């Protein structure tokens, strides 16, 4: 790979949402801290960023999000107790989260949408490209989507957005991209974007999923973007301006993801994600699959 653009080291993770779909569980616990098997969902996202070489992580938080900071900080009392018990396995697991990356935090304040959350990262990111990872989408580490996106951005500049083909009947749940094919399999040129269009107005069935590699030009555009759908500053609206005029911040490409993705933003999909990941674990899978098969057989 010929590298033409600055090395990307910073990742931004918006985590200021209220998690109302998971009430009452999220009344006092951030939705990002809900466990997926035995790790909070947010840890999978940070691990993905680090695996792609992004070891400087800024989390955009809000009220009642202090547990996020605590999770990625050292817990000396717990570590001392585990050391005294000689419980090295659990000690290692506890220390993993605090050693993952250099973590930073900033509060969003007013909940004014994803675009505004990304704009809150401007002082930390500065004038360099960066990645944005949304916590509701967990990408299986065996399918390194973000790494592919980073490599593409370093070759082409501009912005790279993760896309996924969905049933056209479901496109109204997503941001949607109008695309042109390139000579690279799985890479498209994005010519337009629209947030949650009606099925009969959608330009394609390519849905935006929660991974972006952005040019710092996005900050200037977000500062001028008026509130859109839902009265919020939509990141999709700002990206549409980039897609419509390449001279602003370079090309906008899409990586079409066909790997394993776990949606934890919906209660049903959250439960399915836990089952899938538990089934694939070497330490849990064999016994759990046996029980699950027996349970499903009995219920049919």
Residue pairs with C-beta under 8 A, 6 or more apart in sequence:
1 151
1 154
1 155
2 155
3 154
3 155
4 154
4 155
4 156
4 157
5 129
5 153
5 154
5 155
5 157
6 128
6 129
6 154
7 53
7 154
8 53
8 54
8 128
8 129
8 130
8 131
8 150
8 153
8 154
8 213
9 53
9 54
9 55
9 56
10 54
10 56
10 57
10 58
10 124
10 125
10 128
10 130
10 131
11 49
11 52
11 54
11 56
11 57
11 58
11 130
11 131
11 132
11 133
12 57
12 58
12 59
12 60
12 118
12 121
12 124
12 125
12 130
12 131
12 132
12 133
13 42
13 45
13 46
13 49
13 57
13 58
13 59
13 60
13 132
13 133
13 134
13 135
14 60
14 108
14 114
14 117
14 118
14 132
14 134
14 135
15 30
15 32
15 42
15 59
15 60
15 61
15 62
15 65
15 68
15 135
16 60
16 61
16 62
16 65
16 107
16 108
16 111
16 117
17 31
17 62
17 111
18 26
18 31
18 62
18 111
19 26
19 30
19 31
19 32
20 26
21 265
21 266
21 267
22 31
22 34
22 267
22 270
25 34
26 34
28 64
29 67
30 42
30 64
30 65
30 67
30 68
31 41
31 135
32 40
32 41
32 42
32 65
32 68
32 135
33 40
33 41
33 42
33 67
33 68
33 71
34 40
34 41
34 264
34 270
35 41
36 44
36 138
36 262
36 264
36 270
36 273
36 274
36 277
37 274
37 277
37 278
37 281
37 284
40 71
41 135
41 138
41 264
42 68
42 71
42 135
43 71
43 97
43 100
44 138
45 133
45 135
45 138
46 57
46 72
46 97
46 100
46 101
46 103
47 100
47 141
48 133
48 138
48 139
48 141
48 146
49 55
49 57
49 101
49 131
49 133
49 146
50 57
50 100
50 101
51 141
51 144
51 146
51 147
52 131
52 144
52 146
52 147
52 150
53 147
53 150
54 101
54 131
54 146
54 150
55 101
55 102
56 101
56 102
56 104
57 101
57 102
57 103
57 104
58 104
58 105
58 106
58 121
58 124
58 125
59 68
59 69
59 103
59 104
59 105
59 106
60 106
60 107
60 108
60 117
60 118
60 120
60 121
61 68
61 69
61 105
61 106
61 107
61 108
62 107
62 108
62 109
62 111
63 107
68 105
69 103
69 105
71 97
72 97
72 98
72 100
72 101
72 103
73 98
74 95
74 98
75 94
75 98
78 94
79 91
79 94
79 95
82 88
82 90
82 91
82 94
83 91
104 124
106 120
106 121
106 123
106 124
107 120
108 116
108 117
108 120
109 120
110 116
111 232
112 227
112 232
112 233
113 227
113 230
113 232
113 233
113 234
113 235
114 134
114 232
114 233
114 234
114 235
115 222
115 225
115 232
115 233
115 234
115 235
115 237
115 238
116 222
116 232
116 233
118 132
118 214
118 218
118 219
118 222
118 235
119 219
119 222
119 223
119 233
121 130
122 219
125 216
125 219
126 216
127 216
128 216
129 153
129 213
129 214
129 215
129 216
130 213
130 214
130 216
131 146
131 149
131 150
131 211
131 212
131 213
131 214
132 210
132 211
132 212
132 213
132 214
132 235
133 146
133 210
133 211
134 210
134 211
135 210
135 264
136 210
136 263
136 264
136 265
137 209
137 210
137 211
137 261
137 262
137 263
137 264
137 265
138 261
138 262
138 263
138 264
138 273
139 145
139 146
139 211
139 257
139 259
139 260
139 261
139 262
140 259
140 260
140 261
140 262
142 259
142 260
143 257
143 259
143 260
145 162
145 211
145 255
145 257
145 259
146 211
146 213
148 255
149 160
149 162
149 211
149 213
149 255
150 160
150 213
152 160
152 187
152 213
152 253
152 255
153 159
153 160
153 213
153 253
156 250
156 251
156 253
157 215
157 250
157 251
158 215
158 242
158 246
158 249
158 250
158 251
158 252
158 253
159 212
159 213
159 214
159 215
159 218
159 239
159 242
159 249
159 250
159 251
159 252
159 253
160 212
160 213
160 252
160 253
160 254
160 255
161 177
161 190
161 208
161 211
161 212
161 213
161 239
161 252
161 253
161 254
161 255
162 208
162 209
162 210
162 211
162 212
162 254
162 255
162 257
163 177
163 179
163 188
163 206
163 207
163 208
163 209
163 254
163 255
163 256
163 257
164 206
164 207
164 209
164 256
164 257
164 258
164 261
165 205
165 206
165 207
165 256
165 258
166 174
166 205
166 207
167 205
168 199
168 202
168 205
169 199
170 207
171 197
171 199
171 202
171 205
171 207
172 196
172 197
172 198
172 199
172 202
173 196
173 207
174 196
174 207
174 208
174 209
175 193
175 194
175 195
175 196
175 207
175 208
175 236
176 193
176 194
176 195
176 196
176 197
176 202
176 203
176 204
176 205
176 206
176 207
176 208
177 188
177 190
177 192
177 193
177 203
177 204
177 206
177 207
177 208
177 254
178 190
178 191
178 192
178 193
178 194
178 203
178 204
179 188
179 189
179 190
179 191
179 204
179 206
179 254
180 188
180 189
180 191
181 188
181 189
182 188
182 189
182 253
186 255
186 256
186 258
187 253
187 254
187 255
187 256
188 206
188 253
188 254
188 256
189 251
189 252
189 253
189 254
190 243
190 252
190 253
190 254
191 243
191 244
192 203
192 240
192 243
192 244
193 208
193 236
193 239
193 240
193 243
194 201
194 202
194 203
194 236
194 240
195 228
195 229
195 234
195 236
195 237
196 229
197 203
206 254
206 256
208 236
209 257
209 261
212 235
212 239
215 242
215 249
215 250
217 242
217 248
217 249
217 250
218 235
218 238
218 239
218 242
218 249
221 238
221 241
221 242
221 248
221 249
222 233
222 235
222 238
225 233
225 234
225 237
225 238
225 241
226 233
227 233
227 234
228 234
228 236
228 237
239 252
241 248
242 248
242 249
242 250
242 252
243 252
246 252
262 269
262 272
262 273
262 276
262 277
263 269
263 270
263 273
264 270
264 273
275 292
278 284
278 285
278 288
279 285
279 288
279 289
279 292
281 288
